[in-house]
Amino acid sequence: MLALTLCAAGCSSGGGGFGGPAAPPPATSASAAPPPPAPNLKDKIENFFTTSATTEAHPTTANQAQSDVDCPLIDIRQGAATLTIPPPPPDGSNEAMSLKYEGIFVRAARDCKVAANQLVMRVGVEGRVIVGPAGGPGVVDVPVRIAIVDAPAGNPKTVLTKLIRIPVTLGPSDGSMNFTHVEEGLAFPMPPPSEIDNYIVYIGFDPIGAEQEDKGKLKPAPKHKPKPKPNPNAPTG
């Protein structure tokens, strides 16, 4: 598991000293400066992670950004930290040379707001797809599951779960490719302050859930039996 450490650099510029030459007045014919370009998706995600301070306890565990309330902790679901395509053989044998792609998580973050007595979360994940011996260029479907669980001692309960499909495109010369995703608007009833510490946000790869979703989409619609036509020669009485 690769852990990345967030770094922030700041810089400042000084103005002129007292007693220096006066600055010339601005030209009246100068046009207004163009507005700054809108941040692209990469900048938005980088800002999300930059404003979410990380902890040392887990490479993907992050504290919330500036928010109105405490946020549940975030962690990787046990057994769902690695994605292998194709999946390992059922007999448990090591078929390393047949591996096309492997997915791993790099970091994750979240923040929270309160709206209409709902706790609204934003969860961001960053990971990497690595090309295996049998892999090559193409588009890899990365299924990521986000699950918010109320986990008091001995009685865990799923509050919200969502499967996200992230397409990752690898070129002919790519040995690996990073992917990022920020999921907005994960809302559920605001728990009492004394219970918020019981909540956990789990992330993990979920290829089985993606397979079941695909089977549901491909399931044929039930055929309707035609109504029997009345027999004109049937006796009446």
Steps between C-alpha positions, in 0.01 A plus 500: 500500500642825390458795737537854376582790734324825424723801479401865491733778396432869551669808358460876541624806320598828661398848388720807451657682799401844637644800313527315169379642170127527465339243273361639175119521479331218307426570138135584445495319168614168646237227483392305807707196583341175377345281772717212622432168327260265673678220689500171318406168658860416592543832681169451681601156626848616599341784695265253668788286620718800583234646730446163672781444748633145516590295804784255545280214625408372152619604154145560383357642822434875492352756735224720375554837341347809662144387563203565723512166683728211578533252213503121533838337454586351159671167446545219246264206531690187607562275200414772247828693482619344171329444167630222274385455138433220433425386854723230649407137421248339737746222586734755657787435258731786406441597139718811501574489128128516417454825695387783272451785746531568870330787683609654829389795713738791553307736726150606598334799664159623611323802640156562648229764513159513664191585293137457607598265784695285251872427520625557145838348419745540215740208454804505274717205401824476307647175376717343236457234233818303425541301177579132559691252283192418291366856486530774245338822379127541545228622735477336843173514692590562866207424735527686831250457783438772758311380807409701809453267795365560848717260696427497873652207688373173354219644288621664175235641267543636147364854481584575135682315223586596143686326218703727272646394164817692411636452145880513482664532158850358450707582194749273318795635699327519840620262769252649747241776523359690797127560539304738722134539585307731733148388591273783608176507695519182711222591744339321795317607818722690739594265788512626860840647596556214743467244215701663219815318614328169419478590131767388251537573130635192323647502151597191305510337159180304427530293180229259620253787545586628150445152353161473670408846375591399144294181524202705619530735202526208255209308649233463229157644562234241585292391205129566524280213394241605241140484611316198356269587214135408551382191309204596281390134484492455878152412635319773686220466747 
